[in-house]
Amino acid sequence: SPSPAATAVGGQFLLSPIVYERAIRDPPAFIKSSDFSSADCPLDFSWANFTLASAACSDPTQRAACCRYINAFVAISIARYANATGRLGVPPAFAEICLSSVSETFKLQGIPTDADVFCGLGPKIRVSYQCAGRDTVLEMMQSPNFNDVIGSCRGALSLDITCKTCLNYGIVYLHRLIGSDDNVALSVCRNAIFVTLATQGGILSYDDIVTCFFGVQGITTFPGPSSVTSTPASSPNVTVDSPAPKIKGLPQKHPQHYRITVIPGIGIGVILLAVLLQIILVVLIRRKSRELKNAEFPAQNQDNTFHHNQSWRYTEGQSPMFQKYSYKETMKATDNFSTVIGKGGFGTVCKAQFSDGSVAAVKRMDKVSRQAEEEFCREMELLARLHHRHLVTLKGFCIEKKERFLVYEYMVNGSLKDHLHSSGRKPLSWQTRLQIAMDVANALVS
Ligand SMILES: Nc1ncnc2c1ncn2[C@@H]1O[C@H](COP(=O)(O)OP(=O)(O)OP(=O)(O)O)[C@@H](O)[C@H]1O
């Protein structure tokens, strides 16, 4: 019959929190394991992915792997339990029900029942890792030389060499601690080391420890107090013990796997950002230098017709190099382009008076287009070659951003066109017209 401290509710025994806590810490004689059902076992397996384990356990040639999986599942559940309670496994009063609960869970998850037997669930694989009289994580940590184990296991345990070093330190520590060759005791204590390391949160990678200690992979593990079942299902509000102690002075905030993911992520992000900034910088510098080049030699970039090295220097005779006028001085000489004297196909013509006293006619290109650009170049090329007293002389040019100017010798009496077509002028005599035609023809053939 049930103990007086327990009340039968729906076929299960619901213990009051205080009685439960006492029961698991120091079970009184009247509390027997038969008072609990397997649902009361505080070990939780809801986190586990059994796919690989059930495949290994169903294959008779994979028995060793199967047992490693089973050992790992139990050890991880105990580590989760220890994370919340600080204990290295379930209290003795729960040992029996937990073994049958674990067995039932494995069965439900497709692991053949004979795996319990050949792996030794109970005699070899236990649900409590009492190691040389140590029941708690704190006691393990306080045992002599345990710091050496922690120190040696702090590296990247995913690496074979680091894992071996960690395990070797563990074995040395255990030989000193238990001083025997009892394989079961060594195996249980080894699991106690695993649980103690696994409860250290951020300083070690949980998944790496599992792989290192049990030689299995693909077990989904999510450690942390929130996911740890610290109480039986029937007593959800009872906390059993204080959570597992952590090593002082070491970061505890995030699990290692989180750091492993985030830190390289940040590094890669920073590198990508630096590369991106460099590319942007290069593009901006190139664009700027192209702009500067355009301002200096725009036509050259748009079209090959403008070969400035050839066109700006007239090599025949005494023709000088064209003068380059600045936009500022051109603007000043034309009183901000207000001295308009005519308009032709190329653009507007202004009279200009430069600071050195020279007078010129400045043709301002209306808009920069490919065609206008070509015309600009052609005019310069042509006038660079043609020099005659009957042809107007090109004095220079001005190129700045999108502005194009040709600076000519100023014709005081206007152009021939003015004399031929302007209505306000006295018509030229036929003799003069004939003379002009001959002069122009002369200029073109000479
Ligand atoms: N060097 C100059 N000196 C004085 N006036 C000029 C000079 N060049 C042009 N002009 C004036 O500007 C007007 C326009 O000249 P522009 O050469 O641009 O046009 P155009 O003679 O009609 O030839 P086009 O149509 O081929 O451009 C001329 O009719 C003239 O009155």
The ligand as a Tripos MOL2 file, in Angstrom:
@<TRIPOS>MOLECULE
LIG
   31    33     1     0     0
SMALL
NO_CHARGES

@<TRIPOS>ATOM
      1 N1         35.3300   85.5170  -85.4200 N.pl3     1 LIG1
      2 C1         34.2090   86.2220  -85.3840 C.ar      1 LIG1
      3 N2         34.2730   87.5550  -85.2300 N.ar      1 LIG1
      4 C2         33.1670   88.2730  -85.1650 C.ar      1 LIG1
      5 N3         31.9300   87.7750  -85.2800 N.ar      1 LIG1
      6 C3         31.8100   86.4500  -85.4650 C.ar      1 LIG1
      7 C4         32.9260   85.6070  -85.5180 C.ar      1 LIG1
      8 N4         32.5240   84.3330  -85.6720 N.ar      1 LIG1
      9 C5         31.1880   84.4260  -85.7290 C.ar      1 LIG1
     10 N5         30.7370   85.6350  -85.6080 N.ar      1 LIG1
     11 C6         29.3420   86.0810  -85.5860 C.3       1 LIG1
     12 O1         28.5300   85.0320  -85.1170 O.3       1 LIG1
     13 C7         27.6180   84.5950  -86.1150 C.3       1 LIG1
     14 C8         27.5160   83.1010  -86.0870 C.3       1 LIG1
     15 O2         28.7030   82.5430  -86.4800 O.3       1 LIG1
     16 P1         28.9100   80.9750  -86.6690 P.3       1 LIG1
     17 O3         30.2350   80.7860  -87.2980 O.co2     1 LIG1
     18 O4         28.6470   80.3120  -85.4350 O.co2     1 LIG1
     19 O5         27.7320   80.5990  -87.5930 O.3       1 LIG1
     20 P2         27.6960   80.5070  -89.1260 P.3       1 LIG1
     21 O6         28.6790   81.4920  -89.6550 O.co2     1 LIG1
     22 O7         26.2850   80.6970  -89.5040 O.co2     1 LIG1
     23 O8         28.2170   79.0790  -89.4880 O.3       1 LIG1
     24 P3         27.6860   77.6570  -89.0690 P.3       1 LIG1
     25 O9         26.2220   77.6230  -89.3570 O.co2     1 LIG1
     26 O10        28.5030   76.7810  -89.9320 O.co2     1 LIG1
     27 O11        27.9680   77.5130  -87.6190 O.co2     1 LIG1
     28 C9         28.1870   85.1130  -87.4100 C.3       1 LIG1
     29 O12        27.1830   85.3740  -88.3410 O.3       1 LIG1
     30 C10        28.8870   86.4060  -86.9810 C.3       1 LIG1
     31 O13        27.9880   87.4820  -86.9140 O.3       1 LIG1
@<TRIPOS>BOND
     1     1     2 1
     2     2     3 ar
     3     2     7 ar
     4     3     4 ar
     5     4     5 ar
     6     5     6 ar
     7     6     7 ar
     8     6    10 ar
     9     7     8 ar
    10     8     9 ar
    11     9    10 ar
    12    10    11 1
    13    11    12 1
    14    11    30 1
    15    12    13 1
    16    13    14 1
    17    13    28 1
    18    14    15 1
    19    15    16 1
    20    16    17 2
    21    16    18 1
    22    16    19 1
    23    19    20 1
    24    20    21 2
    25    20    22 1
    26    20    23 1
    27    23    24 1
    28    24    25 2
    29    24    26 1
    30    24    27 1
    31    28    29 1
    32    28    30 1
    33    30    31 1
@<TRIPOS>SUBSTRUCTURE
     1 LIG1         1 GROUP 0 **** ****
